């Protein structure tokens, strides 16, 4: 069935360093790839998304890249800050009328001051 | 925090008891979703509904039931058949036929007495 694998499960970086989280999806019909951030005790919130007709998208310190051939997409956070510490989830969807998202297992990012 | 309201925030279930989690949205979204979140397992889809009076099973529907009698409401019942109900439950909604962007409620934490 449809599956999204996310790595690593935990990631610890020093403040100011970059962080990279990688996801692989199985459904070749997927065309929408959002990333959600969930701070401790709070709801997941969308931070960035990308569609299959785009290879890269950037928003200030965060960027997402997509390799459709490899069925692989990644989240890049530069100049990390302590407030970036959270659990990050990738997801994949066929989009359209269903909007059904398949989530990865999550990555706990810790940014050390 | 407006948009999607989940209640209660904390819920305790006795053995053999059915409990109902509430989810209400005022975003005029057609689609609504229920997820279960366990440590290290990401978000797993329980049920989803694309339109009033219609809903589909997700990946882990056994032991759960839903109804969608009104556009703004999508309650989830955790039945006694669900033997391991302790988890964090998240409700989400999205525009049907949209980009798949889902907006989440603050969640309900269910524990077994």
Interface residues (C-beta under 8 A of the other chain):
Chain A: X6 X9 X32 X34 X42 X43 X44 X45 X46 X49 X89 X93 X95 X96 X97 X98 X99 X100 X101 X102 X103 X104 X105 X106
Chain B: X31 X33 X35 X40 X41 X42 X43 X44 X45 X48 X50 X90 X94 X95 X96 X97 X98 X99 X100 X101 X102 X103 X104 X105 X106 X107
